[in-house]
Amino acid sequence: MFKPEDISQIVARGSQLDTVEQQIANFKTGFPFLRLTETASIYHGLIKLSEDEIQKYSSMFDQKVSDGLSLLKFVPASGAASRMFKTLFSALEALQAGAEFSEIVKDKEVALFFEQLPKFAFYNDLKEIAARENKTIEQAQAKEVLEWVLLAKGLNYGKQPKGLLKFHSYPEEVRSSMEEHFVEGALYSKNSEGCVSLHFTVSPEHQQAFEKHVAEIKPKYEELFEVDYRISFSQQKLATDTIAVSPDNEPFRNSDGSLLFRPAGHGALLENLNDLDADLIFIKNIDNVVPDQLKSATVDYKKALAGFLLSLQEQIFYYQKMLKEHHPASLESGFYAEAANFLENVLNISPPNNQYYSEKEELFHYFNMKFNRPIRVCGMVKNQGEPGGGPFFALNRDGSVSLQIVESSQIDFTNPQQSALAKQASHFNPVDLVCAVKNYAREKYNLLKYSDPETGFISSKSKDGKELKAQELPGLWNGAMSDWNTIFIEVPIETFNPVKTVNDLLREEHQVK
């Protein structure tokens, strides 16, 4: 299958030959669906905190921070904004082909963009570009406006990463989405020494622009919040790219005969996350930010999720320590009963065949597997039609059942029972996670060991006019964290305000008041 020069190419990328061969095998066999057993709902796998509990867990978090807890905010920011402007690109192509303005505004999204243009945070930048052309925005043709927004002759937003786009316009300033993460970080991710550690995953072609932006904004926010920002970047590792194949599952080759490898989705960022070191890691997407007037709910719940995790972690650490320091036979039956109750009723983990092992040694081994692994508390919002994975109970490879974030691609909708469960989902995943990646001895877990390799995804793509199949690694918050201890907590819908299209910035939640 592979030529000597192919193997040289694989090695040069830092990939392993057996890994690439496994990827090709995955194309041939496909990935199995995850088997849902129940839908997680309020008071059944999904926790709803009271106001008193929010205060309690927030205070616990603040206390732990003052005691020296190390914090990190992890922000996937490598995605380009091109998909935000898909409709505008189509409109520009139509205008360039000779279409009239009256034709392109038949698309409601295009019409809304032009009607509400002054409400965008980048509007003043467009006015400056127009002035350089000795025009006003009102005098400019629609084609010119779109070119100024999308192309290199203007803002070049069509090729910029979301993190560098101007999202919110305040009376005295305009902030990019990256700046809003700086503000958020100061509000809930500041350690006892006044340091805020932010880590952004970026694409190679954009890192220099990100670094330039940080140099511009960092002094301002350090002075405003009296903090010290520690900013770091990483790029998706070349070795995590997956091989592409032709429709008949043969390696796809570029015009020069070389193998084609493609970025493997956000699941590849597990490697980046694994390289970081902190007691607690907050994870949130680059585009899910709001202006200051709406930040209080985000801050309150971020702290509450973190405090809940720390409370849970104290109990888990107790079990870890007991299991580490004792022989199976030396532990009392009461300990095993207590641990089993905690697993099933707090962590929502049911043993294989819903029956615990009868021998202490087997039970001891099972508890070691389940207690000694990373922990995550995941915010879940009520389902209002937004795309995203949902909270379910699902069957694991070892026969146990636990809480999982499940994407639609993992569900067998041809199975009536599975389809019915999927449709019952009342909540979905907004990517609002707090993670603990160390054990009771403060030793960091190797996160790569807790991923389920059978939860990848295959899609159809094309290159140079030829069809191909591409493969994504297990998603960062579903399959890549499949073997973590997981808790779901409901968070308010106002904490979830992603920007998937440029017109999302016109939503009330993104307009400064």
C-alpha positions as CSV (number, residue, x, y, z in Angstrom):
1,M,0.0,0.0,0.0
2,F,2.8,2.4,0.9
3,K,5.9,3.2,-1.1
4,P,9.2,3.8,0.6
5,E,8.8,7.6,-0.1
6,D,5.3,7.4,1.6
7,I,6.9,6.0,4.7
8,S,9.5,8.7,4.7
9,Q,6.7,11.3,4.4
10,I,4.9,9.7,7.3
11,V,8.0,9.7,9.5
12,A,8.9,13.3,8.6
13,R,5.4,14.4,9.8
14,G,6.1,12.8,13.2
15,S,3.3,10.2,12.6
16,Q,3.5,6.5,13.2
17,L,3.0,4.0,10.4
18,D,0.8,1.7,12.4
19,T,-1.4,4.8,13.3
20,V,-1.8,5.7,9.7
21,E,-2.6,2.0,8.8
22,Q,-5.2,2.0,11.6
23,Q,-6.8,5.2,10.1
24,I,-7.1,3.4,6.8
25,A,-8.7,0.4,8.5
26,N,-11.2,2.8,10.1
27,F,-12.2,4.0,6.7
28,K,-12.9,0.5,5.6
29,T,-14.8,-0.6,8.7
30,G,-16.4,2.7,9.7
31,F,-16.9,3.8,13.3
32,P,-19.5,2.1,15.5
33,F,-22.4,4.2,16.9
34,L,-22.5,4.9,20.6
35,R,-25.3,3.1,22.3
36,L,-27.5,5.5,24.3
37,T,-29.2,3.9,27.3
38,E,-31.1,7.0,28.6
39,T,-31.4,10.7,28.1
40,A,-29.8,12.8,30.9
41,S,-32.4,15.2,32.4
42,I,-32.8,17.5,35.4
43,Y,-32.4,15.4,38.6
44,H,-31.4,12.4,36.5
45,G,-27.8,12.9,35.5
46,L,-28.2,16.6,35.1
47,I,-27.9,18.9,38.2
48,K,-29.8,22.2,38.6
49,L,-28.1,24.4,41.2
50,S,-30.1,26.6,43.6
51,E,-29.1,30.2,44.2
52,D,-27.7,29.1,47.6
53,E,-25.6,26.4,46.0
54,I,-24.3,28.7,43.4
55,Q,-23.1,31.0,46.2
56,K,-21.7,28.1,48.2
57,Y,-19.7,26.6,45.4
58,S,-18.5,30.0,44.2
59,S,-17.2,30.7,47.7
60,M,-15.5,27.4,47.9
61,F,-13.8,28.1,44.5
62,D,-12.6,31.5,45.8
63,Q,-11.2,30.0,48.9
64,K,-9.3,27.3,47.0
65,V,-7.9,29.9,44.7
66,S,-6.7,32.0,47.7
67,D,-5.0,28.8,49.0
68,G,-2.9,28.5,45.8
69,L,-5.0,26.6,43.3
70,S,-3.4,27.0,39.8
71,L,-5.8,28.0,37.0
72,L,-5.7,28.0,33.2
73,K,-8.2,29.1,30.6
74,F,-8.0,27.0,27.4
75,V,-9.5,28.6,24.3
76,P,-9.6,26.8,20.9
77,A,-9.1,29.6,18.5
78,S,-7.6,28.1,15.4
79,G,-10.8,28.2,13.3
80,A,-10.9,30.8,10.5
81,A,-13.9,33.0,10.2
82,S,-14.6,32.1,6.6
83,R,-17.8,30.2,7.4
84,M,-19.1,33.3,9.2
85,F,-19.2,35.0,5.9
86,K,-20.4,32.3,3.6
87,T,-23.5,34.1,2.6
88,L,-21.6,37.4,2.0
89,F,-19.1,35.6,-0.2
90,S,-21.9,34.2,-2.3
91,A,-23.4,37.7,-2.6
92,L,-20.0,39.2,-3.6
93,E,-19.6,36.5,-6.3
94,A,-23.0,37.3,-7.6
95,L,-22.2,41.0,-7.8
96,Q,-18.9,40.4,-9.5
97,A,-20.8,38.3,-12.1
98,G,-23.1,41.3,-12.8
99,A,-26.0,40.7,-10.5
100,E,-27.9,43.8,-9.3
101,F,-28.2,44.8,-5.6
102,S,-31.9,44.1,-5.7
103,E,-31.1,40.5,-6.5
104,I,-28.7,39.7,-3.7
105,V,-30.9,41.3,-1.0
106,K,-33.6,38.7,-1.8
107,D,-31.5,36.7,0.6
108,K,-32.7,37.8,4.0
109,E,-29.3,37.4,5.6
110,V,-27.7,39.6,3.0
111,A,-30.5,42.2,3.4
112,L,-30.1,42.2,7.2
113,F,-26.4,42.7,6.9
114,F,-26.7,45.9,4.8
115,E,-29.7,47.2,6.8
116,Q,-27.9,46.9,10.1
117,L,-24.4,47.7,8.9
118,P,-23.8,50.5,11.4
119,K,-24.4,48.1,14.3
120,F,-21.4,46.0,13.6
121,A,-18.3,46.7,15.8
122,F,-16.1,47.0,12.6
123,Y,-18.3,49.7,11.1
124,N,-16.0,52.6,11.9
125,D,-13.1,50.6,10.2
126,L,-15.3,50.5,7.1
127,K,-15.9,54.2,7.3
128,E,-12.1,54.8,7.4
129,I,-11.5,52.6,4.4
130,A,-14.3,54.4,2.5
131,A,-12.7,57.8,3.5
132,R,-9.4,56.6,1.9
133,E,-11.3,56.0,-1.2
134,N,-12.8,59.6,-0.9
135,K,-16.2,58.2,-0.3
136,T,-18.7,57.7,2.5
137,I,-20.2,54.3,3.3
138,E,-23.5,55.6,1.9
139,Q,-21.8,56.4,-1.4
140,A,-20.1,53.0,-1.7
141,Q,-21.5,50.3,-3.9
142,A,-22.5,47.0,-2.2
143,K,-19.7,45.2,-4.0
144,E,-17.2,47.6,-2.6
145,V,-18.5,47.2,1.0
146,L,-18.3,43.4,0.7
147,E,-14.8,43.6,-0.7
148,W,-13.8,45.9,2.2
149,V,-15.2,43.4,4.7
150,L,-14.0,40.2,3.2
151,L,-10.9,40.8,1.1
152,A,-7.3,41.8,1.6
153,K,-8.0,45.3,0.1
154,G,-10.0,45.9,3.3
155,L,-10.4,44.1,6.6
156,N,-9.7,40.7,5.1
157,Y,-12.2,39.2,7.6
158,G,-12.9,36.3,5.2
159,K,-9.5,34.9,5.9
160,Q,-9.0,36.1,9.5
161,P,-9.4,33.9,12.6
162,K,-12.5,34.6,14.7
163,G,-10.3,35.7,17.7
164,L,-9.1,38.8,15.8
165,L,-12.5,40.0,14.6
166,K,-14.1,43.0,16.3
167,F,-17.2,41.7,18.1
168,H,-18.4,44.4,20.5
169,S,-18.5,48.2,20.3
170,Y,-18.4,50.1,23.6
171,P,-18.7,53.8,24.0
172,E,-14.9,54.2,24.5
173,E,-13.5,51.2,22.7
174,V,-14.1,48.2,20.4
175,R,-13.2,44.7,21.5
176,S,-12.3,41.6,19.6
177,S,-13.5,38.2,20.8
178,M,-10.0,37.6,22.1
179,E,-10.2,40.7,24.2
180,E,-13.4,39.5,25.7
181,H,-11.6,36.4,26.8
182,F,-9.0,38.6,28.5
183,V,-11.7,40.3,30.4
184,E,-13.4,37.0,31.4
185,G,-10.1,35.5,32.4
186,A,-9.5,38.4,34.9
187,L,-13.0,37.9,36.4
188,Y,-12.8,34.1,37.2
189,S,-9.4,32.7,36.2
190,K,-7.1,34.9,38.3
191,N,-4.8,33.0,40.8
192,S,-3.8,34.1,44.3
193,E,-0.8,36.0,42.9
194,G,-2.9,38.0,40.5
195,C,-1.9,36.1,37.4
196,V,-4.3,35.1,34.6
197,S,-3.1,32.3,32.4
198,L,-4.7,32.1,29.0
199,H,-3.8,29.5,26.4
200,F,-5.0,29.9,22.8
201,T,-4.7,27.2,20.1
202,V,-4.1,28.9,16.8
203,S,-3.2,28.0,13.2
204,P,0.4,28.5,12.1
205,E,-0.5,31.2,9.6
206,H,-2.3,33.3,12.2
207,Q,0.0,33.0,15.3
208,Q,2.0,36.1,14.4
209,A,-1.2,38.2,14.1
210,F,-2.4,36.9,17.5
211,E,0.9,37.7,19.1
212,K,0.8,41.2,17.7
213,H,-2.8,41.7,19.0
214,V,-1.7,40.4,22.4
215,A,1.2,43.0,22.5
216,E,-1.4,45.7,21.7
217,I,-4.1,44.8,24.3
218,K,-2.2,43.1,27.2
219,P,-0.9,46.3,28.9
220,K,-4.4,47.9,28.8
221,Y,-6.1,45.0,30.5
222,E,-3.3,44.4,33.0
223,E,-3.7,48.0,34.1
224,L,-7.5,47.9,34.1
225,F,-7.8,44.7,36.2
226,E,-4.5,44.9,38.1
227,V,-3.4,41.5,36.9
228,D,-0.5,39.9,35.1
229,Y,-1.5,38.0,32.0
230,R,0.5,34.9,31.0
231,I,-0.4,34.2,27.4
232,S,0.6,31.1,25.6
233,F,-0.1,29.6,22.2
234,S,0.0,26.2,20.6
235,Q,-0.7,24.8,17.2
236,Q,-2.4,21.6,16.2
237,K,0.4,19.1,15.9
238,L,1.2,17.9,12.4
239,A,1.4,14.3,13.7
240,T,-2.3,14.5,14.6
241,D,-3.4,15.1,11.0
242,T,-5.2,12.0,9.5
243,I,-4.6,10.5,6.1
244,A,-7.2,11.0,3.4
245,V,-8.4,8.2,1.1
246,S,-10.2,7.9,-2.2
247,P,-13.8,6.6,-2.3
248,D,-12.4,3.0,-2.6
249,N,-10.3,3.5,0.6
250,E,-6.9,3.8,-1.2
251,P,-4.6,6.5,0.0
252,F,-5.4,9.8,-1.7
253,R,-2.5,11.3,-3.5
254,N,-1.7,14.9,-4.4
255,S,-0.8,15.9,-7.9
256,D,2.9,15.3,-7.1
257,G,2.1,11.8,-5.9
258,S,2.5,12.5,-2.2
259,L,0.0,11.4,0.4
260,L,-2.7,13.9,1.5
261,F,-3.0,14.5,5.3
262,R,-5.8,16.7,6.7
263,P,-6.3,18.4,10.1
264,A,-8.3,16.0,12.2
265,G,-10.8,18.3,13.9
266,H,-10.9,19.7,17.4
267,G,-10.2,16.3,18.8
268,A,-6.6,16.8,17.8
269,L,-6.4,19.5,20.5
270,L,-6.3,16.8,23.1
271,E,-2.5,16.7,22.5
272,N,-2.3,20.4,23.1
273,L,-4.4,20.1,26.3
274,N,-2.3,17.3,27.5
275,D,0.8,19.4,27.3
276,L,-0.6,22.0,29.8
277,D,-0.2,22.0,33.5
278,A,-2.8,23.5,36.0
279,D,-5.0,22.3,38.8
280,L,-8.1,23.5,37.1
281,I,-8.6,24.2,33.3
282,F,-11.5,26.1,32.0
283,I,-12.5,25.4,28.3
284,K,-14.6,27.7,26.2
285,N,-14.7,28.4,22.5
286,I,-13.3,31.7,21.1
287,D,-16.6,32.9,19.7
288,N,-18.8,32.4,22.8
289,V,-18.4,35.8,24.5
290,V,-20.7,38.6,25.5
291,P,-20.4,42.3,26.3
292,D,-19.8,43.4,29.9
293,Q,-23.5,43.8,30.8
294,L,-24.1,40.1,30.4
295,K,-20.9,38.7,31.9
296,S,-22.1,38.3,35.5
297,A,-24.1,35.1,34.8
298,T,-21.0,33.6,33.0
299,V,-18.7,34.5,35.9
300,D,-21.1,33.2,38.6
301,Y,-21.7,29.9,36.9
302,K,-18.0,29.4,35.9
303,K,-17.1,29.8,39.6
304,A,-19.9,27.5,40.7
305,L,-19.0,24.8,38.2
306,A,-15.4,25.0,39.5
307,G,-16.4,24.9,43.1
308,F,-18.7,21.9,42.5
309,L,-15.8,20.1,40.8
310,L,-13.5,20.8,43.7
311,S,-16.1,19.5,46.2
312,L,-16.4,16.4,44.1
313,Q,-12.7,16.1,43.8
314,E,-12.2,16.0,47.5
315,Q,-14.4,12.9,47.8
316,I,-12.7,11.2,44.8
317,F,-9.3,12.0,46.2
318,Y,-10.3,10.2,49.4
319,Y,-11.2,7.0,47.5
320,Q,-8.0,7.3,45.4
321,K,-5.9,7.5,48.5
322,M,-7.6,4.6,50.2
323,L,-7.2,2.4,47.1
324,K,-3.6,3.4,46.7
325,E,-2.6,2.8,50.3
326,H,-4.5,-0.4,51.1
327,H,-4.5,-4.0,49.9
328,P,-7.9,-5.2,48.6
329,A,-8.5,-7.5,51.5
330,S,-7.6,-5.0,54.1
331,L,-10.5,-2.6,53.2
332,E,-13.7,-3.1,55.0
333,S,-16.9,-4.2,53.2
334,G,-18.4,-0.8,54.3
335,F,-15.8,1.0,52.2
336,Y,-16.7,-1.0,49.1
337,A,-20.4,-0.3,49.7
338,E,-19.7,3.4,50.2
339,A,-17.6,3.6,47.1
340,A,-20.1,1.8,45.0
341,N,-22.9,4.1,46.1
342,F,-20.7,7.2,45.3
343,L,-20.0,5.8,41.8
344,E,-23.6,5.0,41.0
345,N,-25.5,7.9,42.7
346,V,-23.0,10.8,42.5
347,L,-20.9,10.0,39.4
348,N,-23.7,8.2,37.6
349,I,-21.6,5.2,36.7
350,S,-23.3,1.8,36.6
351,P,-21.1,-1.3,36.5
352,P,-21.1,-3.8,33.7
353,N,-24.4,-5.7,33.5
354,N,-25.6,-3.4,36.3
355,Q,-24.0,-5.8,38.8
356,Y,-20.9,-5.2,41.0
357,Y,-18.1,-7.8,41.2
358,S,-18.4,-10.3,44.0
359,E,-14.7,-10.7,44.8
360,K,-13.0,-7.9,46.6
361,E,-10.0,-8.0,44.3
362,E,-12.1,-7.6,41.2
363,L,-14.1,-4.8,42.8
364,F,-10.8,-3.1,44.0
365,H,-9.5,-3.2,40.4
366,Y,-12.8,-1.8,39.0
367,F,-12.8,1.1,41.6
368,N,-9.2,1.9,40.7
369,M,-10.2,2.3,37.1
370,K,-13.2,4.5,37.8
371,F,-11.8,6.7,40.5
372,N,-8.3,7.2,39.0
373,R,-9.1,9.4,36.0
374,P,-9.6,13.0,35.0
375,I,-12.7,14.9,36.1
376,R,-14.9,17.3,34.2
377,V,-17.9,19.4,35.1
378,C,-19.8,20.4,32.0
379,G,-22.3,23.2,31.7
380,M,-25.4,22.3,29.7
381,V,-28.0,24.7,28.4
382,K,-31.6,24.1,27.5
383,N,-32.0,22.9,23.9
384,Q,-33.3,25.7,21.7
385,G,-32.4,24.3,18.3
386,E,-28.6,25.2,18.4
387,P,-26.2,22.6,17.0
388,G,-24.2,20.6,19.5
389,G,-23.8,17.3,21.4
390,G,-26.3,16.4,24.1
391,P,-26.0,14.8,27.6
392,F,-26.8,11.1,27.7
393,F,-26.2,7.9,29.6
394,A,-24.3,5.7,27.2
395,L,-22.7,2.2,27.1
396,N,-18.9,2.2,27.4
397,R,-16.5,-0.3,25.9
398,D,-16.0,-2.0,29.3
399,G,-19.8,-2.6,29.6
400,S,-20.3,0.1,32.2
401,V,-22.8,3.0,31.6
402,S,-21.9,6.6,32.3
403,L,-22.6,10.1,31.4
404,Q,-21.3,11.2,27.9
405,I,-21.6,14.2,25.6
406,V,-22.8,12.6,22.4
407,E,-22.7,14.2,19.0
408,S,-25.4,13.5,16.4
409,S,-22.8,11.7,14.2
410,Q,-22.4,9.1,17.0
411,I,-26.1,8.2,17.1
412,D,-27.8,5.5,15.0
413,F,-30.9,7.4,13.8
414,T,-32.0,4.3,11.8
415,N,-32.6,2.6,15.1
416,P,-36.0,3.7,16.4
417,Q,-35.1,3.4,20.0
418,Q,-31.9,5.3,19.7
419,S,-33.6,8.0,17.5
420,A,-36.3,8.4,20.1
421,L,-33.8,8.8,22.9
422,A,-31.9,11.4,20.9
423,K,-35.0,13.4,20.2
424,Q,-35.8,13.5,24.0
425,A,-32.7,15.5,24.8
426,S,-33.7,18.6,26.7
427,H,-30.2,20.1,26.8
428,F,-27.1,20.4,24.7
429,N,-23.4,21.0,25.1
430,P,-22.3,24.7,24.7
431,V,-18.6,23.8,25.3
432,D,-18.5,25.1,28.9
433,L,-16.2,22.8,30.8
434,V,-14.1,22.9,33.9
435,C,-11.5,20.1,34.0
436,A,-9.3,18.6,36.7
437,V,-6.4,16.7,35.3
438,K,-4.4,15.6,38.4
439,N,-4.8,12.9,41.0
440,Y,-4.7,13.1,44.7
441,A,-0.9,13.2,44.7
442,R,-1.0,16.1,42.2
443,E,0.4,13.9,39.5
444,K,-0.9,14.8,36.0
445,Y,-2.9,12.3,34.1
446,N,-1.8,11.4,30.6
447,L,-5.1,12.5,28.9
448,L,-4.4,10.5,25.8
449,K,-5.2,7.3,27.7
450,Y,-8.7,8.4,28.5
451,S,-9.9,8.8,24.9
452,D,-12.1,6.3,23.0
453,P,-10.5,5.7,19.6
454,E,-13.8,4.2,18.3
455,T,-15.5,7.6,18.3
456,G,-14.0,9.2,15.3
457,F,-15.9,10.6,12.3
458,I,-15.7,10.1,8.6
459,S,-16.8,12.8,6.1
460,S,-16.8,13.3,2.3
461,K,-14.6,16.1,0.9
462,S,-12.9,16.9,-2.4
463,K,-9.6,18.2,-3.6
464,D,-8.6,19.4,-7.1
465,G,-12.0,18.2,-8.3
466,K,-11.5,14.7,-6.9
467,E,-13.7,13.1,-4.2
468,L,-12.0,11.9,-1.0
469,K,-12.9,10.7,2.4
470,A,-11.5,12.5,5.5
471,Q,-11.3,11.3,9.1
472,E,-11.6,13.3,12.3
473,L,-10.2,12.1,15.6
474,P,-12.6,11.6,18.6
475,G,-14.0,15.1,19.4
476,L,-12.3,16.9,22.2
477,W,-15.4,17.1,24.5
478,N,-17.1,13.8,23.4
479,G,-14.9,10.9,22.4
480,A,-11.6,12.3,23.5
481,M,-13.0,12.7,27.1
482,S,-15.0,9.5,27.0
483,D,-13.2,7.9,29.9
484,W,-13.4,10.9,32.2
485,N,-15.6,11.2,35.3
486,T,-18.3,13.5,34.1
487,I,-20.9,15.7,35.8
488,F,-23.5,17.7,34.0
489,I,-24.9,21.0,35.5
490,E,-27.5,23.2,33.9
491,V,-26.3,26.7,33.1
492,P,-28.4,29.6,31.8
493,I,-29.0,30.0,28.1
494,E,-27.6,33.6,28.4
495,T,-24.1,32.1,29.0
496,F,-24.2,30.7,25.5
497,N,-23.9,33.2,22.7
498,P,-21.8,31.8,19.8
499,V,-21.1,33.6,16.6
500,K,-21.6,31.2,13.7
501,T,-22.6,33.8,11.1
502,V,-21.7,37.5,11.0
503,N,-25.3,38.4,11.6
504,D,-25.2,36.7,15.0
505,L,-23.3,39.8,16.1
506,L,-26.6,41.7,15.6
507,R,-28.3,39.7,18.3
508,E,-29.3,41.6,21.3
509,E,-26.8,39.6,23.4
510,H,-23.9,41.0,21.3
511,Q,-25.1,44.7,21.3
512,V,-23.6,46.9,24.0
513,K,-26.1,48.8,26.1
